[in-house]
Amino acid sequence: MPEIKEFIDLMLDEADCMDDLADVIREQREALKINNQRGSEFVNNLNDLMDETREIFFEAQLLENQRDDLAKRLAAKFNCEPRASALSAAMTDSERIEFNTAADRLTQSVFVLKSEMLILNGLIEHNEKYSAMLISEWRRLAGENSQVSLNSDLNFTG
C-alpha cells in the first residue's frame, strides 16, 4: 500500500532529522565545554549552531505533522487508533516488519535526542552557576579595590 510506504519513509526521515538534531546539540555541548575560543569567534560559532538547531527543529516539526496526519488517515482507513501498535496490527506481515523497524528507529532517535538535551541543559545550568560565582567574586574584588582606593589618603610627604 503506497500510504504505508510513505508513512515508513516519513518515520525514517524524522528519525534522520532527530539524529541530525542530536549531532548539533553534541556540537553545542562541546563548544560550551571547550569554550577556549575567545569573544566573537565563540559567539559566532554558538549562533551558527543555534541557527542550525532551529532549522532542523522546524524540519522535524514539519515531518512530525505530516506523519501525524498520515497516521490519522491510515487509522481511519484501517478503522483503528492512530497509534503505532494499532496501525501495525492492521498491516500485512511484510509491511509490519518494515513499519516496526522504522518505528523502533524513530523511538531510538527520540531517546538519544532527549538524552543529549538533558546533558546540554545540565551543562548550561552548570555554566550559569559558574558564571554567577565568577561575577559575584569579581564584584566582591572590585568592591574591595574601590574601598581601598577610597580609603587610601596616605600622606607620603614625610
DSSP file with accessible surface (Angstrom, degrees, kcal/mol):
  #  RESIDUE AA STRUCTURE BP1 BP2  ACC     N-H-->O    O-->H-N    N-H-->O    O-->H-N    TCO  KAPPA ALPHA  PHI   PSI    X-CA   Y-CA   Z-CA
    1    1 A M    >>        0   0   89      0, 0.0     4,-1.7     0, 0.0     3,-0.5   0.000 360.0 360.0 360.0 128.0    0.0    0.0    0.0
    2    2 A P  H 3>  +     0   0  103      0, 0.0     4,-2.5     0, 0.0     5,-0.2   0.833 360.0  57.9 -62.4 -34.3    1.6    3.4   -1.0
    3    3 A E  H 3> S+     0   0   58      2,-0.2     4,-2.5     1,-0.2     5,-0.1   0.876 105.5  50.3 -65.3 -35.8    0.4    5.2    2.1
    4    4 A I  H <> S+     0   0    2     -3,-0.5     4,-2.8     2,-0.2    -1,-0.2   0.928 110.3  49.2 -68.5 -42.2    2.2    2.7    4.3
    5    5 A K  H  X S+     0   0   98     -4,-1.7     4,-2.7     2,-0.2    -2,-0.2   0.929 112.5  48.4 -61.3 -42.9    5.4    3.1    2.4
    6    6 A E  H  X S+     0   0   94     -4,-2.5     4,-2.5     2,-0.2    -2,-0.2   0.911 111.2  51.0 -62.5 -40.8    5.0    6.9    2.6
    7    7 A F  H  X S+     0   0    6     -4,-2.5     4,-2.3     2,-0.2    -2,-0.2   0.925 110.9  47.5 -63.5 -44.2    4.4    6.6    6.4
    8    8 A I  H  X S+     0   0    2     -4,-2.8     4,-2.5     1,-0.2    -2,-0.2   0.926 111.6  50.6 -63.3 -44.2    7.5    4.5    6.8
    9    9 A D  H  X S+     0   0   59     -4,-2.7     4,-2.7     1,-0.2    -1,-0.2   0.896 109.0  51.7 -62.1 -39.5    9.6    6.9    4.8
   10   10 A L  H  X S+     0   0   13     -4,-2.5     4,-2.6     2,-0.2    -1,-0.2   0.911 109.6  49.8 -62.4 -42.1    8.3    9.8    6.9
   11   11 A M  H  X S+     0   0    6     -4,-2.3     4,-2.5     2,-0.2    -2,-0.2   0.923 112.5  46.7 -63.0 -42.7    9.3    8.0   10.1
   12   12 A L  H  X S+     0   0   53     -4,-2.5     4,-2.5     2,-0.2    -2,-0.2   0.897 112.4  50.1 -67.7 -39.2   12.7    7.3    8.7
   13   13 A D  H  X S+     0   0   78     -4,-2.7     4,-2.3     2,-0.2    -2,-0.2   0.908 111.6  48.7 -63.3 -41.5   13.1   10.9    7.6
   14   14 A E  H  X S+     0   0    4     -4,-2.6     4,-2.6     2,-0.2    -2,-0.2   0.902 109.8  51.8 -66.3 -38.5   12.0   12.1   11.0
   15   15 A A  H  X S+     0   0    0     -4,-2.5     4,-2.5     2,-0.2    -2,-0.2   0.928 109.6  49.9 -62.6 -43.1   14.5    9.7   12.7
   16   16 A D  H  X S+     0   0   70     -4,-2.5     4,-2.5     1,-0.2    -2,-0.2   0.912 110.6  50.6 -59.4 -41.7   17.3   11.2   10.4
   17   17 A C  H  X S+     0   0    1     -4,-2.3     4,-2.5     2,-0.2    -2,-0.2   0.912 109.7  49.4 -64.1 -42.8   16.2   14.6   11.5
   18   18 A M  H  X S+     0   0   18     -4,-2.6     4,-2.5     2,-0.2    -1,-0.2   0.899 110.6  51.1 -63.3 -40.0   16.3   13.7   15.2
   19   19 A D  H  X S+     0   0   45     -4,-2.5     4,-2.2     2,-0.2    -2,-0.2   0.908 110.1  49.2 -63.4 -42.2   19.8   12.2   14.7
   20   20 A D  H  X S+     0   0   77     -4,-2.5     4,-2.2     2,-0.2    -2,-0.2   0.911 110.8  50.5 -62.4 -41.6   20.9   15.5   13.0
   21   21 A L  H  X S+     0   0    9     -4,-2.5     4,-2.4     1,-0.2    -2,-0.2   0.916 109.0  50.9 -63.9 -41.7   19.5   17.5   15.8
   22   22 A A  H  X S+     0   0    1     -4,-2.5     4,-2.3     1,-0.2    -1,-0.2   0.906 108.8  52.8 -62.4 -38.9   21.3   15.3   18.4
   23   23 A D  H  X S+     0   0   73     -4,-2.2     4,-2.1     2,-0.2    -2,-0.2   0.917 109.8  47.3 -62.7 -43.6   24.5   15.8   16.5
   24   24 A V  H  X S+     0   0    2     -4,-2.2     4,-2.5     2,-0.2    -2,-0.2   0.905 110.6  52.0 -66.6 -38.1   24.1   19.6   16.5
   25   25 A I  H  X S+     0   0    7     -4,-2.4     4,-2.6     2,-0.2    -1,-0.2   0.903 107.8  52.4 -65.7 -37.7   23.3   19.5   20.2
   26   26 A R  H  X S+     0   0   76     -4,-2.3     4,-2.6     1,-0.2    -1,-0.2   0.917 108.9  50.3 -61.4 -41.5   26.5   17.5   20.8
   27   27 A E  H  X S+     0   0   97     -4,-2.1     4,-2.5     2,-0.2    -2,-0.2   0.900 110.0  50.1 -63.2 -40.4   28.4   20.2   18.9
   28   28 A Q  H  X S+     0   0   12     -4,-2.5     4,-2.4     2,-0.2    -2,-0.2   0.923 110.5  50.2 -61.7 -43.8   26.8   22.9   21.1
   29   29 A R  H  X S+     0   0   34     -4,-2.6     4,-2.7     1,-0.2    -2,-0.2   0.930 111.1  48.0 -61.6 -44.9   27.8   20.9   24.2
   30   30 A E  H  X S+     0   0   73     -4,-2.6     4,-3.0     1,-0.2     5,-0.4   0.903 110.1  52.5 -63.3 -40.2   31.4   20.6   23.0
   31   31 A A  H  X S+     0   0    8     -4,-2.5     4,-2.0     1,-0.2     6,-0.2   0.907 112.6  45.0 -62.5 -40.2   31.5   24.3   22.2
   32   32 A L  H  < S+     0   0   28     -4,-2.4    -2,-0.2     2,-0.2    -1,-0.2   0.881 115.4  47.6 -70.6 -37.5   30.3   25.1   25.7
   33   33 A K  H  < S+     0   0  117     -4,-2.7    -2,-0.2    -5,-0.2    -3,-0.2   0.940 119.9  36.4 -68.7 -47.6   32.7   22.6   27.3
   34   34 A I  H  < S+     0   0   93     -4,-3.0    -2,-0.2    -5,-0.2    -3,-0.2   0.974  71.8 160.5 -70.2 -56.3   35.8   23.7   25.4
   35   35 A N     <  +     0   0   72     -4,-2.0    -3,-0.1    -5,-0.4    -1,-0.1   0.760  26.2 129.6  38.4  34.9   35.0   27.4   25.3
   36   36 A N        +     0   0  106     -5,-0.1     2,-0.2     2,-0.1    -1,-0.2   0.474  43.3  99.6 -91.3  -1.7   38.6   28.1   24.6
   37   37 A Q  S    S-     0   0   42     -6,-0.2     2,-0.4     4,-0.1     0, 0.0  -0.563  73.2-131.2 -77.8 150.0   37.5   30.3   21.7
   38   38 A R    >>  -     0   0  183     -2,-0.2     3,-1.4     4,-0.1     4,-0.6  -0.824  42.8 -45.7-110.3 144.2   37.5   33.9   22.6
   39   39 A G  H 3> S+     0   0   54     -2,-0.4     4,-2.0     1,-0.3     3,-0.4  -0.041 121.6  10.0  51.9-125.4   34.9   36.6   22.1
   40   40 A S  H 3> S+     0   0   87      1,-0.2     4,-3.1     2,-0.2     5,-0.3   0.795 123.5  61.5 -65.4 -30.1   33.2   36.9   18.8
   41   41 A E  H <> S+     0   0  121     -3,-1.4     4,-2.3     2,-0.2    -1,-0.2   0.946 108.9  42.7 -61.2 -46.4   34.6   33.6   17.4
   42   42 A F  H  X S+     0   0   30     -4,-0.6     4,-2.7    -3,-0.4     5,-0.2   0.940 116.2  47.9 -64.4 -46.6   32.8   31.6   20.2
   43   43 A V  H  X S+     0   0   74     -4,-2.0     4,-2.9     1,-0.2    -2,-0.2   0.924 112.7  48.7 -62.8 -44.4   29.6   33.7   19.9
   44   44 A N  H  X S+     0   0   88     -4,-3.1     4,-2.5     2,-0.2    -1,-0.2   0.914 112.0  49.1 -62.0 -43.5   29.5   33.3   16.1
   45   45 A N  H  X S+     0   0   52     -4,-2.3     4,-2.2    -5,-0.3    -2,-0.2   0.937 113.7  45.8 -61.2 -46.4   30.1   29.5   16.4
   46   46 A L  H  X S+     0   0   38     -4,-2.7     4,-2.4     1,-0.2    -2,-0.2   0.908 112.2  51.2 -65.8 -39.7   27.4   29.2   19.0
   47   47 A N  H  X S+     0   0   81     -4,-2.9     4,-2.6     2,-0.2    -1,-0.2   0.903 109.2  51.2 -63.5 -40.9   25.0   31.3   17.0
   48   48 A D  H  X S+     0   0  101     -4,-2.5     4,-2.4     2,-0.2    -1,-0.2   0.914 111.2  47.9 -61.3 -43.5   25.6   29.2   13.9
   49   49 A L  H  X S+     0   0    6     -4,-2.2     4,-2.5     2,-0.2    -2,-0.2   0.893 111.2  50.6 -65.7 -37.9   24.9   26.1   15.9
   50   50 A M  H  X S+     0   0   72     -4,-2.4     4,-2.5     2,-0.2    -2,-0.2   0.910 110.2  49.9 -66.1 -40.7   21.7   27.6   17.3
   51   51 A D  H  X S+     0   0   69     -4,-2.6     4,-2.4     2,-0.2    -2,-0.2   0.925 111.6  48.5 -62.1 -43.9   20.6   28.6   13.7
   52   52 A E  H  X S+     0   0   78     -4,-2.4     4,-2.5     1,-0.2     5,-0.2   0.908 109.9  52.7 -62.8 -40.2   21.2   25.1   12.6
   53   53 A T  H  X S+     0   0   25     -4,-2.5     4,-2.8     1,-0.2    -2,-0.2   0.928 109.3  48.9 -60.3 -46.2   19.3   23.7   15.5
   54   54 A R  H  X S+     0   0  116     -4,-2.5     4,-2.6     2,-0.2     5,-0.2   0.924 110.9  50.0 -60.5 -44.7   16.3   25.9   14.7
   55   55 A E  H  X S+     0   0  140     -4,-2.4     4,-2.0     1,-0.2    -2,-0.2   0.935 114.3  43.7 -60.4 -46.6   16.3   24.8   11.0
   56   56 A I  H  X S+     0   0   14     -4,-2.5     4,-2.9     1,-0.2    -1,-0.2   0.902 111.9  54.4 -67.5 -38.5   16.4   21.1   11.9
   57   57 A F  H  X S+     0   0   96     -4,-2.8     4,-2.5    -5,-0.2    -2,-0.2   0.929 108.7  47.8 -61.3 -45.1   13.8   21.6   14.6
   58   58 A F  H  X S+     0   0  123     -4,-2.6     4,-2.3     2,-0.2    -1,-0.2   0.896 111.9  50.1 -64.2 -38.2   11.4   23.2   12.1
   59   59 A E  H  X S+     0   0  102     -4,-2.0     4,-2.6    -5,-0.2    -2,-0.2   0.926 110.4  50.3 -63.7 -42.5   12.0   20.4    9.6
   60   60 A A  H  X S+     0   0    4     -4,-2.9     4,-2.7     1,-0.2    -2,-0.2   0.899 109.6  51.0 -62.3 -40.9   11.4   17.9   12.4
   61   61 A Q  H  X S+     0   0   79     -4,-2.5     4,-2.6     2,-0.2    -1,-0.2   0.918 109.9  49.6 -61.8 -43.6    8.1   19.6   13.3
   62   62 A L  H  X S+     0   0   97     -4,-2.3     4,-2.5     2,-0.2    -2,-0.2   0.939 112.6  46.9 -60.8 -47.1    7.0   19.5    9.7
   63   63 A L  H  X S+     0   0   15     -4,-2.6     4,-2.8     1,-0.2    -2,-0.2   0.898 111.5  51.5 -63.0 -40.1    7.8   15.8    9.4
   64   64 A E  H  X S+     0   0   90     -4,-2.7     4,-2.9     2,-0.2    -1,-0.2   0.916 110.1  48.8 -64.1 -42.0    6.0   15.1   12.6
   65   65 A N  H  X S+     0   0   96     -4,-2.6     4,-2.6     2,-0.2    -2,-0.2   0.914 113.1  47.5 -63.0 -42.8    2.9   16.9   11.5
   66   66 A Q  H  X S+     0   0   81     -4,-2.5     4,-2.5     2,-0.2    -2,-0.2   0.918 113.4  48.2 -63.4 -43.3    3.0   15.1    8.1
   67   67 A R  H  X S+     0   0   54     -4,-2.8     4,-2.7     2,-0.2    -2,-0.2   0.920 111.8  49.9 -63.8 -41.4    3.5   11.7   10.0
   68   68 A D  H  X S+     0   0   66     -4,-2.9     4,-2.2     2,-0.2    -2,-0.2   0.924 111.3  48.4 -63.6 -44.3    0.6   12.5   12.4
   69   69 A D  H  X S+     0   0   88     -4,-2.6     4,-2.2     1,-0.2    -1,-0.2   0.923 113.5  46.8 -61.9 -44.5   -1.7   13.4    9.5
   70   70 A L  H  X S+     0   0    1     -4,-2.5     4,-2.9     1,-0.2     5,-0.2   0.890 109.2  54.7 -67.2 -37.1   -0.9   10.3    7.6
   71   71 A A  H  X S+     0   0    4     -4,-2.7     4,-2.6     1,-0.2    -1,-0.2   0.918 109.0  48.6 -61.5 -40.5   -1.3    8.2   10.8
   72   72 A K  H  X S+     0   0  112     -4,-2.2     4,-2.2     2,-0.2    -1,-0.2   0.903 111.8  48.8 -66.3 -40.6   -4.8    9.6   11.2
   73   73 A R  H  X S+     0   0  139     -4,-2.2     4,-2.2     2,-0.2    -2,-0.2   0.923 113.6  46.2 -65.0 -43.2   -5.7    8.9    7.6
   74   74 A L  H  X S+     0   0    2     -4,-2.9     4,-2.9     2,-0.2    -2,-0.2   0.904 111.0  52.9 -65.5 -38.9   -4.4    5.3    7.8
   75   75 A A  H  X>S+     0   0    5     -4,-2.6     5,-2.4    -5,-0.2     4,-0.9   0.903 109.7  48.4 -62.5 -40.6   -6.2    4.8   11.1
   76   76 A A  H  <5S+     0   0   80     -4,-2.2     3,-0.3     3,-0.2    -1,-0.2   0.908 113.3  48.1 -64.6 -40.0   -9.4    6.0    9.5
   77   77 A K  H  <5S+     0   0  115     -4,-2.2    -2,-0.2     1,-0.2    -1,-0.2   0.889 119.1  38.2 -67.0 -39.9   -8.8    3.6    6.6
   78   78 A F  H  <5S-     0   0   47     -4,-2.9    -1,-0.2    -5,-0.1    -2,-0.2   0.454 107.8-125.2 -89.4  -4.5   -8.0    0.7    8.9
   79   79 A N  T  <5S+     0   0  152     -4,-0.9     2,-0.3    -3,-0.3    -3,-0.2   0.957  72.8 106.7  57.2  53.8  -10.7    1.6   11.4
   80   80 A C  S   <S-     0   0   43     -5,-2.4    -1,-0.2    -6,-0.1    -2,-0.1  -0.843  77.4 -73.0-144.6-179.6   -8.3    1.7   14.3
   81   81 A E        -     0   0  113     -2,-0.3     2,-1.6    -3,-0.1     6,-0.1  -0.514  45.5-112.4 -78.1 152.5   -6.5    4.2   16.6
   82   82 A P  S    S+     0   0   64      0, 0.0     2,-0.3     0, 0.0   -10,-0.1  -0.223  78.3 118.9 -82.4  50.2   -3.6    6.3   15.1
   83   83 A R  S  > S-     0   0  130     -2,-1.6     4,-2.8     1,-0.1     5,-0.3  -0.859  74.9-117.2-112.0 153.0   -1.1    4.6   17.3
   84   84 A A  H  > S+     0   0   52     -2,-0.3     4,-2.9     1,-0.2     5,-0.2   0.901 113.1  49.6 -56.5 -44.6    1.9    2.5   16.1
   85   85 A S  H  > S+     0   0   74      1,-0.2     4,-1.8     2,-0.2    -1,-0.2   0.909 113.8  45.0 -65.6 -40.2    0.7   -0.7   17.7
   86   86 A A  H  > S+     0   0   20      2,-0.2     4,-0.9     1,-0.2    -1,-0.2   0.913 115.8  46.4 -69.8 -42.0   -2.9   -0.4   16.3
   87   87 A L  H >< S+     0   0    1     -4,-2.8     3,-0.7     1,-0.2     4,-0.4   0.923 111.2  52.9 -64.6 -42.7   -1.6    0.6   12.8
   88   88 A S  H >< S+     0   0    9     -4,-2.9     3,-1.4    -5,-0.3    -1,-0.2   0.890 103.3  57.1 -60.2 -40.1    0.9   -2.2   12.8
   89   89 A A  H 3< S+     0   0   73     -4,-1.8    -1,-0.3     1,-0.3    -2,-0.2   0.790 104.7  52.8 -63.9 -25.9   -1.7   -4.8   13.6
   90   90 A A  T << S+     0   0   45     -4,-0.9    -1,-0.3    -3,-0.7    -2,-0.2   0.516  96.1  90.2 -88.2  -3.1   -3.7   -3.8   10.5
   91   91 A M  S <  S-     0   0    6     -3,-1.4     2,-0.0    -4,-0.4    -3,-0.0  -0.461  83.3-100.4 -92.8 163.9   -0.7   -4.3    8.1
   92   92 A T     >  -     0   0   74     -2,-0.1     4,-3.1     1,-0.1     5,-0.2  -0.304  43.4-101.1 -71.7 166.9    0.5   -7.2    6.2
   93   93 A D  H  > S+     0   0  116      1,-0.2     4,-2.2     2,-0.2     5,-0.2   0.912 122.6  45.8 -59.0 -45.3    3.4   -9.2    7.6
   94   94 A S  H  > S+     0   0   86      2,-0.2     4,-1.9     1,-0.2    -1,-0.2   0.906 115.3  46.9 -68.0 -39.9    6.0   -7.6    5.3
   95   95 A E  H  > S+     0   0   32      1,-0.2     4,-3.2     2,-0.2    -2,-0.2   0.917 110.7  53.9 -64.1 -41.5    4.6   -4.1    5.9
   96   96 A R  H  X S+     0   0   66     -4,-3.1     4,-3.2     2,-0.2     5,-0.3   0.902 107.4  49.7 -61.5 -42.6    4.5   -4.7    9.6
   97   97 A I  H  X S+     0   0  115     -4,-2.2     4,-2.1    -5,-0.2    -1,-0.2   0.953 115.5  42.4 -62.5 -48.4    8.2   -5.7    9.7
   98   98 A E  H  X S+     0   0   89     -4,-1.9     4,-2.2     2,-0.2    -2,-0.2   0.911 116.7  49.2 -65.1 -41.1    9.3   -2.7    7.8
   99   99 A F  H  X S+     0   0    1     -4,-3.2     4,-2.9     2,-0.2    -2,-0.2   0.936 111.3  47.9 -63.8 -48.5    7.0   -0.4    9.8
  100  100 A N  H  X S+     0   0   60     -4,-3.2     4,-2.6     2,-0.2    -1,-0.2   0.872 110.4  52.8 -63.7 -35.5    8.1   -1.7   13.2
  101  101 A T  H  X S+     0   0   89     -4,-2.1     4,-2.2    -5,-0.3    -1,-0.2   0.935 112.4  44.7 -63.4 -44.8   11.8   -1.3   12.2
  102  102 A A  H  X S+     0   0    1     -4,-2.2     4,-2.5     2,-0.2    -2,-0.2   0.909 113.2  50.5 -66.3 -41.4   11.1    2.3   11.2
  103  103 A A  H  X S+     0   0   13     -4,-2.9     4,-2.6     1,-0.2    -2,-0.2   0.906 110.7  49.5 -64.0 -40.5    9.1    2.9   14.4
  104  104 A D  H  X S+     0   0  109     -4,-2.6     4,-2.5     2,-0.2    -1,-0.2   0.903 110.8  50.2 -63.9 -41.4   11.9    1.4   16.5
  105  105 A R  H  X S+     0   0   84     -4,-2.2     4,-2.5     2,-0.2    -2,-0.2   0.926 111.8  47.4 -63.3 -43.8   14.5    3.6   14.8
  106  106 A L  H  X S+     0   0   15     -4,-2.5     4,-2.5     2,-0.2     5,-0.2   0.935 111.8  50.5 -64.1 -43.1   12.4    6.7   15.4
  107  107 A T  H  X S+     0   0   95     -4,-2.6     4,-2.3     1,-0.2    -2,-0.2   0.922 111.8  47.9 -60.2 -44.3   11.9    5.8   19.0
  108  108 A Q  H  X S+     0   0  111     -4,-2.5     4,-2.6     2,-0.2    -1,-0.2   0.912 110.9  50.9 -64.1 -41.7   15.6    5.3   19.5
  109  109 A S  H  X S+     0   0    5     -4,-2.5     4,-2.4     2,-0.2    -2,-0.2   0.902 110.5  48.9 -64.1 -40.5   16.4    8.6   17.8
  110  110 A V  H  X S+     0   0   46     -4,-2.5     4,-2.7     2,-0.2    -1,-0.2   0.918 110.8  51.3 -65.1 -40.9   14.0   10.5   20.0
  111  111 A F  H  X S+     0   0  126     -4,-2.3     4,-2.3    -5,-0.2    -2,-0.2   0.933 111.1  47.0 -61.6 -45.5   15.5    8.8   23.1
  112  112 A V  H  X S+     0   0   37     -4,-2.6     4,-2.6     1,-0.2    -1,-0.2   0.925 112.2  50.9 -62.6 -43.2   19.1    9.8   22.0
  113  113 A L  H  X S+     0   0   15     -4,-2.4     4,-2.5     1,-0.2    -2,-0.2   0.930 109.6  49.5 -61.8 -44.8   17.9   13.3   21.3
  114  114 A K  H  X S+     0   0  135     -4,-2.7     4,-2.2     1,-0.2    -1,-0.2   0.911 111.1  50.5 -60.7 -41.2   16.2   13.6   24.8
  115  115 A S  H  X S+     0   0   42     -4,-2.3     4,-2.2     1,-0.2    -2,-0.2   0.931 110.6  48.4 -62.7 -45.0   19.4   12.3   26.4
  116  116 A E  H  X S+     0   0   20     -4,-2.6     4,-2.6     1,-0.2    -1,-0.2   0.890 110.8  51.4 -62.5 -39.3   21.6   14.8   24.6
  117  117 A M  H  X S+     0   0   85     -4,-2.5     4,-2.8     2,-0.2    -1,-0.2   0.895 108.6  51.0 -66.8 -38.7   19.2   17.7   25.5
  118  118 A L  H  X S+     0   0  127     -4,-2.2     4,-2.2     2,-0.2    -2,-0.2   0.920 111.7  47.6 -63.0 -43.2   19.3   16.6   29.2
  119  119 A I  H  X S+     0   0   83     -4,-2.2     4,-2.3     2,-0.2    -2,-0.2   0.938 113.2  47.9 -63.4 -45.6   23.1   16.7   29.1
  120  120 A L  H  X S+     0   0   13     -4,-2.6     4,-2.7     1,-0.2    -2,-0.2   0.926 110.7  51.3 -62.4 -43.2   23.2   20.0   27.4
  121  121 A N  H  X S+     0   0   79     -4,-2.8     4,-2.6     1,-0.2    -1,-0.2   0.904 109.9  50.3 -61.0 -40.2   20.7   21.5   29.9
  122  122 A G  H  X S+     0   0   38     -4,-2.2     4,-2.4     2,-0.2    -1,-0.2   0.915 111.1  48.3 -63.7 -41.2   22.9   20.2   32.7
  123  123 A L  H  X S+     0   0   29     -4,-2.3     4,-2.8     2,-0.2    -2,-0.2   0.912 110.9  50.5 -65.8 -40.9   26.0   21.8   31.2
  124  124 A I  H  X S+     0   0   61     -4,-2.7     4,-2.5     2,-0.2    -2,-0.2   0.932 111.2  48.6 -62.8 -44.8   24.1   25.1   30.7
  125  125 A E  H  X S+     0   0  109     -4,-2.6     4,-2.3     2,-0.2    -2,-0.2   0.915 111.7  49.9 -60.9 -42.6   23.0   25.1   34.3
  126  126 A H  H  X S+     0   0  117     -4,-2.4     4,-2.6     1,-0.2    -2,-0.2   0.928 111.2  48.6 -61.0 -45.8   26.5   24.4   35.4
  127  127 A N  H  X S+     0   0   40     -4,-2.8     4,-2.9     1,-0.2    -2,-0.2   0.875 109.5  53.2 -63.1 -37.6   27.9   27.2   33.3
  128  128 A E  H  X S+     0   0  127     -4,-2.5     4,-2.5     2,-0.2    -1,-0.2   0.929 111.4  45.4 -62.7 -44.7   25.2   29.6   34.7
  129  129 A K  H  X S+     0   0  141     -4,-2.3     4,-2.3     2,-0.2    -2,-0.2   0.921 114.4  48.2 -64.3 -44.0   26.2   28.8   38.3
  130  130 A Y  H  X S+     0   0  121     -4,-2.6     4,-2.5     2,-0.2    -2,-0.2   0.926 112.6  48.7 -63.1 -43.6   29.9   29.1   37.5
  131  131 A S  H  X S+     0   0   58     -4,-2.9     4,-2.8     1,-0.2     5,-0.2   0.905 110.1  51.5 -63.3 -41.6   29.3   32.4   35.7
  132  132 A A  H  X S+     0   0   58     -4,-2.5     4,-2.6     1,-0.2    -1,-0.2   0.909 110.2  49.5 -62.8 -39.4   27.3   33.7   38.6
  133  133 A M  H  X S+     0   0  125     -4,-2.3     4,-2.6     2,-0.2    -2,-0.2   0.925 111.7  48.6 -64.7 -43.1   30.1   32.7   41.0
  134  134 A L  H  X S+     0   0   88     -4,-2.5     4,-2.8     2,-0.2    -2,-0.2   0.925 112.6  47.3 -63.3 -43.6   32.7   34.5   38.9
  135  135 A I  H  X S+     0   0   80     -4,-2.8     4,-2.8     2,-0.2     5,-0.2   0.922 112.2  50.2 -64.2 -42.2   30.6   37.6   38.6
  136  136 A S  H  X S+     0   0   75     -4,-2.6     4,-2.3    -5,-0.2    -2,-0.2   0.925 113.1  45.8 -61.6 -44.6   30.0   37.6   42.4
  137  137 A E  H  X S+     0   0   80     -4,-2.6     4,-2.9     2,-0.2     5,-0.2   0.906 112.0  51.7 -65.9 -40.9   33.7   37.2   43.1
  138  138 A W  H  X S+     0   0  173     -4,-2.8     4,-3.0    -5,-0.2     5,-0.2   0.934 111.1  47.6 -61.7 -43.5   34.5   39.9   40.5
  139  139 A R  H  X S+     0   0  169     -4,-2.8     4,-2.6     2,-0.2    -1,-0.2   0.895 111.8  50.6 -64.5 -40.2   32.1   42.3   42.2
  140  140 A R  H  X S+     0   0  113     -4,-2.3     4,-2.4     2,-0.2    -2,-0.2   0.948 114.4  43.4 -62.3 -47.5   33.5   41.5   45.6
  141  141 A L  H  X S+     0   0   70     -4,-2.9     4,-2.7     2,-0.2    -2,-0.2   0.909 114.2  50.1 -65.8 -40.2   37.0   42.1   44.5
  142  142 A A  H  X S+     0   0   38     -4,-3.0     4,-2.2    -5,-0.2    -1,-0.2   0.898 110.9  50.8 -64.8 -36.9   36.0   45.2   42.6
  143  143 A G  H  X S+     0   0   31     -4,-2.6     4,-1.9    -5,-0.2    -2,-0.2   0.911 111.0  47.5 -67.0 -41.7   34.2   46.4   45.7
  144  144 A E  H  X S+     0   0   92     -4,-2.4     4,-2.4     1,-0.2    -2,-0.2   0.924 112.5  49.9 -64.8 -42.7   37.3   45.8   47.9
  145  145 A N  H  X S+     0   0  108     -4,-2.7     4,-2.3     1,-0.2    -2,-0.2   0.888 110.0  49.8 -64.7 -38.4   39.5   47.6   45.4
  146  146 A S  H  X S+     0   0   56     -4,-2.2     4,-1.8     2,-0.2    -1,-0.2   0.883 111.6  49.2 -70.2 -32.8   37.3   50.6   45.2
  147  147 A Q  H  X S+     0   0  123     -4,-1.9     4,-2.2     2,-0.2    -2,-0.2   0.902 110.0  51.3 -71.2 -37.4   37.2   50.8   49.0
  148  148 A V  H  < S+     0   0   97     -4,-2.4     4,-0.3     1,-0.2    -2,-0.2   0.937 111.8  46.9 -62.9 -43.9   41.0   50.5   49.3
  149  149 A S  H >< S+     0   0   75     -4,-2.3     3,-0.6     1,-0.2    -1,-0.2   0.864 113.2  49.4 -69.2 -31.0   41.3   53.3   46.7
  150  150 A L  H 3< S+     0   0  123     -4,-1.8    -1,-0.2     1,-0.2    -2,-0.2   0.854 115.0  43.7 -73.2 -33.7   38.8   55.5   48.6
  151  151 A N  T 3< S+     0   0  125     -4,-2.2     2,-1.1     1,-0.2    -1,-0.2   0.293  86.0  99.4 -95.0  10.0   40.4   54.9   52.0
  152  152 A S    <   +     0   0   59     -3,-0.6     2,-0.7    -4,-0.3    -1,-0.2  -0.494  31.5 145.1-100.5  67.3   44.0   55.4   50.8
  153  153 A D        +     0   0  146     -2,-1.1     2,-0.2     2,-0.1    -1,-0.1  -0.344  27.4 163.5 -90.1  46.4   44.6   59.0   51.9
  154  154 A L        -     0   0  120     -2,-0.7     2,-0.7     1,-0.1    -2,-0.1  -0.502  32.5-143.4 -71.6 140.6   48.1   58.2   52.7
  155  155 A N        +     0   0  126     -2,-0.2    -2,-0.1     1,-0.1    -1,-0.1  -0.912  18.5 179.9-108.0 111.7   50.4   61.1   53.0
  156  156 A F        +     0   0  183     -2,-0.7     2,-1.2     1,-0.1    -1,-0.1   0.230  52.7 103.9 -94.7  13.4   53.9   60.3   51.6
  157  157 A T              0   0  107      1,-0.2    -1,-0.1     0, 0.0    -2,-0.0  -0.535 360.0 360.0 -92.8  71.4   55.3   63.7   52.4
  158  158 A G              0   0  121     -2,-1.2    -1,-0.2     0, 0.0    -2,-0.1   0.944 360.0 360.0  14.4 360.0   57.4   63.0   55.5
